[in-house]
Amino acid sequence: GAVVSQHPSWVICKSGTSVKIECRSLDFQATTMFWYRQFPKQSLMLMATSNEGSKATYEQGVEKDKFLINHASLTLSTLTVTSAHPEDSSFYICSADTSGTSTDTQYFGPGTRLTVL
Amino acid sequence: KQEVTQIPAALSVPEGENLVLNCSFTDSAIYNLQWFRQDPGKGLTSLLLIQSSQREQTSGRLNASLDKSSGRSTLYIAASQPGDSATYLCAVKRNDMRFGAGTRLTVKP
């Protein structure tokens, strides 16, 4: 089956620093990737949709200047949390879409736990 | 905007019991519906995927049904085991995937 990886799996950083999270589709090409955020004991909330080679579409309430998304290739999307603060501490999950194939399914990465001190 | 609701929010049952988790969604124009399991601090494990043209899917002790016209899906777990304890998430997909808040299941030995 399709595999999506994320790196790193966890990261601890100081307030004010920037953190980059990578999302890769390992055995398929994904024209669309999605970024979700999950706070403790809450469900996944869609942050943004990124299409290869174009600007990401952000959900209402998500600051595009704070959460920079780059989808430079069909197998890689990155999320950079700029000037991270403790309230940005969360579990970030990406997924890759196989739309256009017979399965039309989203496959999810294992998540990245960000802790901002 | 698609809204996904899961009932109940939490459920505690003794081992061996059969149980049903419910999911409802407001926009029936979906491509598919998926049930996931999430253990504490972990990522998502896909359990069952139902395409919009399908009525149900089965995997082992799990059975999921979909009534797209009424905006409902159920996940049936037979003969529950302590290892089934987790949060179960329902998600519907059209252009993107929207999640319910989940049902936290505890199966007591």
Boltz contact constraints between the chains, C-beta under 6 A:
constraints:
  - contact:
      token1: [A, 34]
      token2: [B, 96]
      max_distance: 6.0
  - contact:
      token1: [A, 43]
      token2: [B, 99]
      max_distance: 6.0
  - contact:
      token1: [A, 43]
      token2: [B, 101]
      max_distance: 6.0
  - contact:
      token1: [A, 43]
      token2: [B, 102]
      max_distance: 6.0
  - contact:
      token1: [A, 44]
      token2: [B, 99]
      max_distance: 6.0
  - contact:
      token1: [A, 46]
      token2: [B, 96]
      max_distance: 6.0
  - contact:
      token1: [A, 49]
      token2: [B, 96]
      max_distance: 6.0
  - contact:
      token1: [A, 104]
      token2: [B, 31]
      max_distance: 6.0
  - contact:
      token1: [A, 106]
      token2: [B, 97]
      max_distance: 6.0
  - contact:
      token1: [A, 108]
      token2: [B, 44]
      max_distance: 6.0
  - contact:
      token1: [A, 110]
      token2: [B, 43]
      max_distance: 6.0
  - contact:
      token1: [A, 111]
      token2: [B, 43]
      max_distance: 6.0
